[in-house]
Amino acid sequence: MDIVVGDAATRLLKTSESVARDIVHDMVEQGLRTGDRMPAEPAMLECYGVSRQSLREGLRLLEVQGLISIRPGPGGGPVVGSIDPGNLGKTATLYYHLAGATYSELFDSWVLMESMLAELAARNSDRATARKALEPFLDAAETDSPEFFKHHSYFHSVLGTLAGNRVLELTFRTAGLIVSHHILAGAADPRDIRQTFDADHALVAKAIMGGHPRKAHNQMAEHIRNVAAYYEAYQSMNSLIEWR
């Protein structure tokens, strides 16, 4: 499928999309957090002045993105979800697949993205915060396989936060989360490569803590290449990125 200049930004929103946008706006304005209950349906209908069908379609749009969850039964209703880059990644994989993008291209992009985040994190002027956030990664983590994957993902999440740009953090973290969901989850026990990954994390952490942007950039690029080299055994790099 050809990649074209889209007109999605210029078309009029459907009523369900418009109410979904208004709900998100109010969630932000009211400072709602993950797990907070949202108004019941009658209150929302009165507030937004739309039909029950449009309201429910709008809530469904937000639920698919993980931004809310809808609890069934008496006392149920919409509850605030979380801002999970994994949901953004899931949507992105549909577009990547239709565009003919491969896992090789995904890893090439991940090298660029994570290297930039590491470099930005090293430029963070709050050195005390950077040191505190990265000290846990200076030593090898004694964890089982599921916890190892969480630990690995958390390391990249910390770097995204330290980079100090929420747009880049959300956008760039999607690539790593797609890798985790599509490849790491189906790989063998990583004990034979854990030492390498832990050593990579420590080198990147030290470069960031020391405020060395270029070194952090290069160390992160090397780390992502090590990840790619290991997991090539579990995923054909030339196959299309699947929508998952």
Phi, psi and omega per residue, in radians:
M1 nan 2.349 -3.113
D2 -1.280 2.564 3.028
I3 -1.596 2.113 -3.074
V4 -2.137 2.910 3.041
V5 -1.279 2.045 -3.041
G6 -1.419 2.809 3.095
D7 -2.072 0.273 -3.103
A8 -1.071 -0.557 -3.090
A9 -1.302 -0.309 -3.062
T10 -1.805 -0.270 -3.122
R11 -1.329 2.735 3.100
L12 -1.245 2.469 3.123
L13 -1.266 2.508 2.969
K14 -1.200 2.801 -3.124
T15 -1.022 -0.721 -3.136
S16 -1.124 -0.654 3.105
E17 -1.205 -0.686 -3.133
S18 -1.126 -0.749 -3.137
V19 -1.225 -0.600 3.075
A20 -1.081 -0.739 3.093
R21 -1.075 -0.760 -3.123
D22 -1.156 -0.649 3.113
I23 -1.116 -0.783 3.120
V24 -1.086 -0.734 3.122
H25 -1.014 -0.767 -3.131
D26 -1.214 -0.604 3.082
M27 -1.038 -0.731 3.139
V28 -1.227 -0.816 -3.103
E29 -1.059 -0.624 -3.098
Q30 -1.536 -0.057 3.100
G31 1.178 0.548 -3.121
L32 -1.197 2.521 -3.110
R33 -2.061 2.899 3.121
T34 -0.924 2.240 3.130
G35 1.656 -0.209 3.122
D36 -1.227 2.463 3.083
R37 -1.354 2.529 3.103
M38 -1.839 2.912 -3.121
P39 -1.008 2.643 3.096
A40 -1.230 2.877 -3.069
E41 -0.957 -0.821 -3.134
P42 -1.003 -0.707 3.140
A43 -1.168 -0.658 3.120
M44 -1.189 -0.696 3.131
L45 -1.056 -0.730 3.135
E46 -1.220 -0.681 -3.088
C47 -1.186 -0.763 -2.999
Y48 -1.719 -0.213 3.044
G49 1.087 0.700 3.129
V50 -2.148 2.975 3.107
S51 -1.261 2.799 3.104
R52 -1.044 -0.679 -3.140
Q53 -1.110 -0.786 -3.132
S54 -1.144 -0.688 3.115
L55 -1.092 -0.809 -3.105
R56 -1.160 -0.634 3.079
E57 -1.144 -0.699 3.108
G58 -1.120 -0.750 3.100
L59 -1.122 -0.640 3.115
R60 -1.132 -0.684 3.088
L61 -1.019 -0.740 -3.141
L62 -1.248 -0.600 3.138
E63 -1.179 -0.691 3.117
V64 -1.055 -0.586 -3.140
Q65 -1.480 -0.016 3.118
G66 1.366 0.141 -3.091
L67 -1.381 -0.370 3.007
I68 -2.477 2.870 2.944
S69 -2.254 2.619 -3.105
I70 -2.011 1.967 -3.135
R71 -1.477 2.258 -3.106
P72 -1.413 2.941 3.008
G73 1.427 3.090 3.118
P74 -1.013 2.355 -3.128
G75 1.398 0.036 3.139
G76 -1.457 -2.675 -3.118
G77 2.126 -3.067 -3.086
P78 -1.286 2.455 3.112
V79 -2.289 2.467 -3.121
V80 -1.121 2.288 3.112
G81 -1.603 -2.468 -3.104
S82 -2.348 2.794 3.063
I83 -1.542 1.636 -3.052
D84 -1.899 1.969 3.114
P85 -1.026 -0.339 3.104
G86 -1.087 -0.611 3.105
N87 -1.209 -0.668 3.056
L88 -1.106 -0.692 3.119
G89 -1.119 -0.687 -3.140
K90 -1.074 -0.762 3.092
T91 -1.130 -0.702 -3.117
A92 -1.086 -0.623 -3.103
T93 -1.100 -0.521 3.075
L94 -1.092 -0.778 3.138
Y95 -1.220 -0.696 3.124
Y96 -1.071 -0.747 -3.117
H97 -1.108 -0.816 -3.135
L98 -1.130 -0.513 3.133
A99 -1.412 -0.139 -3.140
G100 1.437 0.364 -3.128
A101 -1.299 2.530 -3.098
T102 -1.905 2.909 3.099
Y103 -1.153 -0.507 3.063
S104 -1.083 -0.748 3.099
E105 -1.164 -0.603 3.099
L106 -1.080 -0.822 3.139
F107 -1.151 -0.696 3.098
D108 -1.040 -0.714 3.126
S109 -1.197 -0.667 -3.119
W110 -1.111 -0.664 3.083
V111 -1.008 -0.837 -3.116
L112 -1.131 -0.779 -3.075
M113 -1.154 -0.897 -3.076
E114 -1.172 -0.599 3.096
S115 -1.103 -0.707 3.112
M116 -1.152 -0.735 3.117
L117 -1.079 -0.737 3.127
A118 -1.094 -0.714 3.134
E119 -1.139 -0.754 3.115
L120 -1.142 -0.669 3.117
A121 -1.084 -0.663 3.130
A122 -1.203 -0.370 3.117
R123 -1.548 -0.062 3.122
N124 -1.067 2.149 -3.067
S125 -1.305 -0.262 3.131
D126 -1.504 1.418 -3.052
R127 -1.127 -0.608 -3.122
A128 -1.109 -0.751 3.119
T129 -1.133 -0.731 3.134
A130 -1.080 -0.771 -3.138
R131 -1.107 -0.791 -3.122
K132 -1.098 -0.702 -3.098
A133 -1.228 -0.555 -3.007
L134 -1.772 -0.199 -3.139
E135 -0.985 -0.639 3.128
P136 -1.081 -0.284 -3.081
F137 -1.721 0.087 3.118
L138 -1.367 -0.382 3.126
D139 -2.010 2.678 3.127
A140 -1.099 2.469 3.127
A141 -1.600 2.222 3.100
E142 -1.600 1.580 -3.085
T143 -2.400 2.805 3.033
D144 -1.415 -3.122 -3.020
S145 -1.047 -0.893 -3.140
P146 -1.034 -0.723 3.141
E147 -1.205 -0.542 3.101
F148 -1.096 -0.778 3.136
F149 -1.098 -0.695 3.104
K150 -1.130 -0.714 -3.138
H151 -1.110 -0.746 3.127
H152 -1.104 -0.785 -3.141
S153 -1.157 -0.653 -3.118
Y154 -1.139 -0.637 3.106
F155 -0.995 -0.815 -3.125
H156 -1.222 -0.530 3.073
S157 -1.148 -0.726 3.120
V158 -1.068 -0.756 3.126
L159 -1.077 -0.708 3.120
G160 -1.055 -0.719 3.120
T161 -1.153 -0.768 -3.127
L162 -1.155 -0.421 3.132
A163 -1.105 -0.469 3.015
G164 1.343 0.351 3.100
N165 -2.357 1.868 -3.028
R166 -1.151 -0.564 3.108
V167 -1.139 -0.846 3.115
L168 -1.130 -0.696 -3.133
E169 -1.031 -0.892 -3.114
L170 -1.168 -0.746 -3.089
T171 -1.188 -0.827 -3.055
F172 -1.283 -0.583 -3.117
R173 -1.186 -0.328 -3.138
T174 -1.065 -0.667 -3.112
A175 -1.083 -0.816 3.137
G176 -1.119 -0.643 -3.137
L177 -1.255 -0.561 3.034
I178 -1.126 -0.760 3.088
V179 -1.019 -0.807 -3.122
S180 -1.059 -0.765 -3.076
H181 -1.304 -0.651 -3.032
H182 -1.563 -0.547 -2.976
I183 -2.080 -0.943 -3.079
L184 -1.047 -0.704 -3.083
A185 -1.128 -0.439 -3.128
G186 -1.748 0.083 -3.095
A187 -1.507 2.955 3.110
A188 -1.292 3.027 3.082
D189 -0.966 2.162 -3.017
P190 -1.466 0.337 -3.080
R191 -1.042 -0.525 -3.116
D192 -1.295 -0.261 3.140
I193 -2.053 -0.091 -3.063
R194 -1.013 -0.699 -3.118
Q195 -1.063 -0.711 3.112
T196 -1.124 -0.787 -3.120
F197 -1.122 -0.761 3.131
D198 -1.094 -0.709 3.111
A199 -1.123 -0.706 3.095
D200 -1.048 -0.822 -3.136
H201 -1.018 -0.753 -3.116
A202 -1.103 -0.716 3.141
L203 -1.145 -0.745 3.111
V204 -1.133 -0.778 -3.127
A205 -1.036 -0.780 -3.134
K206 -1.105 -0.696 3.135
A207 -1.133 -0.705 3.136
I208 -1.222 -0.792 3.140
M209 -1.066 -0.563 3.126
G210 -1.459 -0.070 3.133
G211 1.241 0.720 -3.122
H212 -1.991 1.525 -3.041
P213 -0.998 -0.862 -3.082
R214 -1.138 -0.710 3.116
K215 -1.129 -0.742 3.114
A216 -1.073 -0.733 3.104
H217 -1.015 -0.881 -3.074
N218 -1.205 -0.680 3.130
Q219 -1.146 -0.679 3.121
M220 -1.183 -0.718 3.106
A221 -1.023 -0.739 3.115
E222 -1.119 -0.694 3.131
H223 -1.081 -0.828 -3.110
I224 -1.130 -0.632 3.082
R225 -1.131 -0.630 3.080
N226 -1.139 -0.711 3.088
V227 -1.072 -0.823 -3.119
A228 -1.074 -0.758 -3.113
A229 -1.091 -0.675 -3.127
Y230 -1.221 -0.781 -3.002
Y231 -1.503 -0.009 3.026
E232 -1.064 -0.418 3.131
A233 -1.249 -0.285 -3.048
Y234 -1.964 -0.095 -3.122
Q235 -2.649 2.244 3.066
S236 -1.171 2.064 -3.073
M237 -1.198 -0.337 -3.109
N238 -1.642 -0.020 3.111
S239 -1.409 2.730 -3.122
L240 -1.203 2.521 3.044
I241 -1.119 2.215 -3.116
E242 -1.475 2.644 3.046
W243 -1.465 1.911 3.140
R244 -2.390 nan nan
